[in-house]
Amino acid sequence: MAAPVSRLASDGKLRWFRGNLHTHSMWSDGDDYLEMVGLWYKDHGYDFLCFTDHNRLARSERWVKVNQNGSPPAAVQKLKARFPKDWVAERTIDGHQEIRLKTFDKVRNRIAEPGRFLLIQGEEISDLFGRSPIHINATNIQEAIPPMRGKSVAETIQNNFDAIIAQRERTGKPILVHLNHPNYYYGVTAEDLMRIRGDNFFEVYNGHPSVHNSGDSLHASTERIWDIILANRLGDLNLPVMYGLATDDGHRYHHIPSRGSEPGRGWVMVLASELTPESLIASLESGRFYATSGVKLREVISGSDGLDVAVEPEPGVDYTIDFIGTRSNFNRASQPIRDAAGKEIRATRHYSDDIGVTFKTVHGNRASYRFGRDELYVRARVTSSKHHPNPSELGDFERAWVQPQRGPAALKNAGGPAELKTTDGSAALE
């Protein structure tokens, strides 16, 4: 059975929506107010934003000092300038000025606009096993979920995913779950993540400067982790494709640009029929999106014969399109990573170069890759000649990441396309 052809392009019925699924405010460790964070994204042309403060929802009464999380005094003046007429509630306790934080519902009612700008309630469930931080985002969550703990990194991830999925099933509300920044303190390895059930999303790009997207001499990059996961899930584990997201993970909203964790670095472009949580999550779960740090795509076509990518070019900018994948006969052997003293360290294992092979490279605005017989998957990465204007890692170029397309070997292994059901009841395209 051939995989159905999927064409991702704005066509009148469907349109691209730009959004960020990971951001913070003064409800946890951000340095600006919820409403000001929302306005930053609205003012900069985003269509949707998910607030994901650590281990809490913006629903209770909460007062904070004006210098909370290093917030500058000017932040209060900016807030009053954008929201005059008694919006800001203040008090002084023991000589310290405090501001009452607005709840998500009040902020949404004030700045969201149907069909134009959507705010979504989320949570970053921030857990820990040993020294390994394990952070998981739940988009459109209905009730806060505490860290669920576990007896290993993998079990901790699974326990948190299970809790989110249970809430989705109990409430009947679509909730998207994804693993954040696996290389933050190098807490999550490919081996931890590849076997998790219910996890089809992780951050291949995160805009925080401390998450090590590129890895280092001992630790795999997030793209390398992605390919290792895909090869194992599709080649041996018979698990679904893992999709790659790009997010900001913004915490610092003043003095942009700088070297802090700032907004505007990475986002997703989602092809959906309407600007609602239900429509957006259904499209994400069906793979109708791409991740980007600045490159804009015009069209993506995927099907049983291959993958086609077309860029929406900027004048004077060049593009390189790489088609990356793994064949079914890849070398399964792997070795542990050891430090200079020969001691084994906790890190994604070293695998053969058979995993994550660049099958084809095209210099231009449009490229195609046709499947042979033995590819497990192919994904595309588009790299611009334009440097990112505010990079998380110095020297970054703007990029886009096209989601993996199952190849003929994976379809044969699975007996046909995986019939994953999205939250709108439709079958996800793989």
Stockholm file with secondary structure:
# STOCKHOLM 1.0

chainA/1-430         MAAPVSRLASDGKLRWFRGNLHTHSMWSDGDDYLEMVGLWYKDHGYDFLCFTDHNRLARSERWVKVNQNGSPPAAVQKLKARFPKDWVAERTIDGHQEIRLKTFDKVRNRIAEPGRFLLIQGEEISDLFGRSPIHINATNIQEAIPPMRGKSVAETIQNNFDAIIAQRERTGKPILVHLNHPNYYYGVTAEDLMRIRGDNFFEVYNGHPSVHNSGDSLHASTERIWDIILANRLGDLNLPVMYGLATDDGHRYHHIPSRGSEPGRGWVMVLASELTPESLIASLESGRFYATSGVKLREVISGSDGLDVAVEPEPGVDYTIDFIGTRSNFNRASQPIRDAAGKEIRATRHYSDDIGVTFKTVHGNRASYRFGRDELYVRARVTSSKHHPNPSELGDFERAWVQPQRGPAALKNAGGPAELKTTDGSAALE
#=GR chainA/1-430 SS CCCCCEEESCCSSSEEEEEESCBCCTTTTCSSCHHHHHHHHHHTTCSEEEECCBTCCTTSCCEEETTGGGCCTHHHHHHHHHSCSSCSCEEEETTEEEEECCCHHHHHHHHCBTTTBEEEEEEEEEEEETTEEEEEEEETCSSCCCCCCCSSHHHHHHHHHHHHHHHHHHHCCCCEEEECCTTGGGCCCHHHHHTCTTCCEEEEEECCTTSCTTCCSSSCCHHHHHHHHHHHIIIIICCCCCEEEEECCBCCCSSSSSSSSCSSSCEEEEEESSSSHHHHHHHHHTTCEEEESSCCEEEEEEETTEEEEEECCCTTCCEEEEEEEEETTCCCCEEEEECTTSCEEEEEEEECTTTTEEEEEEESSEEEEECCSCEEEEEEEEEEEEECSSCSSTTCEEEEEEEEEECHHHHHHHTSSCCCBCTTSCBCCC
#=GC SS_cons         CCCCCEEESCCSSSEEEEEESCBCCTTTTCSSCHHHHHHHHHHTTCSEEEECCBTCCTTSCCEEETTGGGCCTHHHHHHHHHSCSSCSCEEEETTEEEEECCCHHHHHHHHCBTTTBEEEEEEEEEEEETTEEEEEEEETCSSCCCCCCCSSHHHHHHHHHHHHHHHHHHHCCCCEEEECCTTGGGCCCHHHHHTCTTCCEEEEEECCTTSCTTCCSSSCCHHHHHHHHHHHIIIIICCCCCEEEEECCBCCCSSSSSSSSCSSSCEEEEEESSSSHHHHHHHHHTTCEEEESSCCEEEEEEETTEEEEEECCCTTCCEEEEEEEEETTCCCCEEEEECTTSCEEEEEEEECTTTTEEEEEEESSEEEEECCSCEEEEEEEEEEEEECSSCSSTTCEEEEEEEEEECHHHHHHHTSSCCCBCTTSCBCCC
//
